[in-house]
Each structure stands twice: as C-alpha cells, then as structure tokens.
Amino acid sequence: MFIAGEYSDEGKSGMSVEGRLQFQQMLKDIEEGKDNIDFVLVFKLSRFGRNAADVLSLLQRMQDFGVNLFCVEDGIDSSKDAGKLMISVLSAVAEIERENILVQTMEGRKQKAREGKWNGGFAPYGYKLVNGELQIAEDEAEVIRIIYEKFANTTMGIAAIAVFLNNSGYKRKLRQNNTIEGFSTSFVKGVLDNPVYCGKLAFGRRKNEKIPGTGDKYHIVQQEKYMLNDGIHEAIVSEELWNQVHKKRQETGMGNIKTHSLDHEHILSGIIKCSICGAGMYGNVNRKKHPDGGHYRDYFYYACKHRVFVNGYKCIYRKQWSEDKINAAVEEVIRKLVTNPKFEEEIRKHIGSSIDTQELDREHTGLQEKLKQVTGAKNKLASQMDSLSVSDKHYDKKYEDMQERLDKLYDEMEELECQNKFQ
C-alpha cells in the first residue's frame, strides 16, 4: 500500500464541499482515474464531512468509481458490510455536534454582550482595544464628535459631512486594512448608525441565514430586531445626542441596501473624470417600470457628484452618460490598443525586455497560492477565536493574542491582493 497523494483544505469547515478546493480536486482525480487509487484515507469522519446528506452522496460518488473511504480513528471501512451503515450514523452525529457547537458558541457571545463586554473583532473607529476592552482613542474620537454634532445641529447630510471633514484637513487614521486617509459617506453613515458611540453594544444586527432551496448556502441579512445592552465602555457622545441623530436618520432614510442588479458593477466608477471640475464620475442607477406596466428595468449611468470648488460654488456639469456606451467605448479603445503592433514595441521600450507572459502567469499563480494559504490560516484562526470558551479565566488574554495575529494576517492578505491586482 502506498500514498498516491495528499489533499488538505486548511481552515475550511467540513460543513459542505463549497470552498474546499483540494477536496473538489480529489473528487476530480478519482473520477479521472488518476493513480488508480482504492481508498481515501481520513483521520476521522468529521474531516471528510459534517453534513450527513453530503457525506453519503459523496461516498456513493466515490464508490461509483471503485473508491472506498477509510476513517482511522473511527475504524470505519466503507468496503465492509457494516461500514456504510456506521458512516450514516456517525455523519449524522457529526452534523448534530456541529450545530451544538454553533449554538453554544453563539450563546457564549450573547452572554458576553449581555454583560456589556466587547465581543471581538476590530475596535470601532474612535476606540482602541486594551486587554479586550474598548477604551476611547482621543486622536480619533474628535472626528466622531464632529460627525454627530454636524448631523444633529446643522443641515448637513452624510455626504456634506464627509466633504467637510476632507476639506477641513482631517485625516482618517489608517487601521487594519484601510488604505485611504479620506472620509467617505459610508464611513460617516456607519458612525451615525452605530450605538457603540453612546455606550451601548448591539448584538445580532446582521445574521448569517441559509438561502432557501440551496442546501448549505448562506447570506448576511440585516435584522430589524437585535440585542442592545449597556456597555462597560465609556461613551463618546451622549445617549440623548445619539437618539436625536437616530431619529433624524430614520426620517431621512437608513435603508440603502442594494436589492436589485446585485451582479452589476460600475467598473469605471471614479476612473472617468468630470470635464468641468475634474473629479471622478460615479455610477448610479435609475429603476424604471416598463411602459406596458409589467417588469422593472435598471438603467445605469455615470454622473458627476457636483464637487464644491474652493470658491464655494458647485460643479454645474449635469450630463449623465450611459454606462453601456461608455464601457463599450473604453473596451473598443483597449481592443485596438492591444492589437496595435506598436503597442508591444512601446511596452518593450519601457520594460527593457520581451514580454514573457508565462513568467507573469507563474508569478500570478504563486501569489494566488500564497493568498490561499494566508486566507486558510486566517479562517482557521477565526474559527479558533469563535471556539474560545468565555468561561476560560484566560479568555481575554487569549482573544487579544489571537486578534493581534488575525490583524497581521489581514495585513498580509491585503499586501498579496494588491500584488495580485497589478500582475
């Protein structure tokens, strides 16, 4: 007996086959008859899968090609008469065990939230983590107070506040994987809608819910009702001010969640420039009902956001450009550019050598593999953090150490993604 190959998906859950690239490669190799293998060897059944239906269907898929499953710790051999029955029982137990772990972990996090303690993850802007607890970061808190004061006591909206901060010389402190010092409307909106700044802790604002009819596929869903408890951390703004802002946000609209054309991307947004003010033009959408009164259709276009000049006047450029036309025009320019014989000649002049796409492909593949490894390490560490018991007397210290390692992994992922982007 010899080992024909090893397959390992580091940091991936056995909940389903989705995202387990090495597992899928193993199945492909089995179906293609690679190495003429007889058994798939796993340490225990839960490493093969935790979903009973998946385990049995995958086992049948393997046996159709003459390949059986052997679990070392469980002592199971699917080629024996009792093996498949034992696999059915243990895979169901593994699925129940996984659900119990999830429930216990979530209950532990809920209890921590009830006690007003920070539940992990990056500290919100304006705060820093000290021994697992939130403390005000005064070099950031000033911006938080300005955002609340401007929104509550002036006619400024979230976009105007972002412009005010940027034009007034305020710089956003770079944290985690942020690379832009400027303040965006989404940042201002997130600050105004987060009760952490008035001393509260929200838990369960977003929930990972199963997509009906898809088996094991999930998506994040905003929850209307969620836990809100007094935190043990110090507030940056008063509860009265936060309530005033919250009421105004409800009146002016908080629901800006994209629900249509989810696959559409404004690919040139911010790249094409306004001919008057020179600022980036951004993608927008108009949803119109068809004249026959039936279905709706989305119309996408690029438009200037009417940047304010130094003299205080707004840009007057009002024309909106169809995204289909602009995207097609840019695509045509690129096609003509890359097929022009002079293009390669000019490129060679700039780089001083022939264009070796094979070398670039190898480097790209190497970066992807490295990114996959770092992502796997990140997922594994995040899973370990979720599995920590809140009753552990060293919980806070362990969590802080893990959080520091997680931050470094995010930094490494960002650097690899940037390198990958420019390959």
Salt bridges, closest charged atoms under 4 A:
GLU10 OE1 - LYS380 NZ 3.92
ASP29 OD2 - LYS34 NZ 3.94
GLU31 OE2 - ARG61 NE 2.57
GLU73 OE1 - LYS44 NZ 3.60
ASP77 OD2 - LYS80 NZ 3.95
GLU97 OE1 - ARG50 NH1 3.89
GLU99 OE2 - ARG98 NH1 2.63
GLU107 OE2 - LYS110 NZ 3.94
GLU115 OE1 - LYS117 NZ 3.42
GLU138 OE1 - ARG145 NH1 3.50
ASP139 OD2 - LYS173 NZ 3.16
GLU140 OE2 - LYS173 NZ 3.97
GLU140 OE1 - ARG175 NH1 2.89
ASP193 OD2 - ARG249 NH2 2.91
ASP230 OD1 - LYS200 NZ 2.50
GLU239 OE2 - LYS200 NZ 3.75
ASP292 OD1 - HIS290 ND1 2.95
ASP298 OD1 - ARG287 NE 3.03
GLU323 OE1 - HIS264 NE2 2.88
GLU323 OE2 - HIS266 ND1 2.42
GLU331 OE2 - ARG335 NH2 2.78
GLU332 OE2 - LYS336 NZ 3.97
GLU344 OE2 - ARG348 NH2 2.47
GLU345 OE2 - LYS349 NZ 3.93
GLU346 OE2 - LYS349 NZ 3.43
GLU359 OE1 - ARG362 NH2 2.60
GLU369 OE1 - LYS372 NZ 3.37
ASP392 OD2 - LYS398 NZ 2.71
ASP396 OD1 - LYS112 NZ 3.81
ASP401 OD1 - LYS397 NZ 3.76
GLU404 OE2 - LYS408 NZ 3.99
GLU412 OE2 - LYS370 NZ 3.65
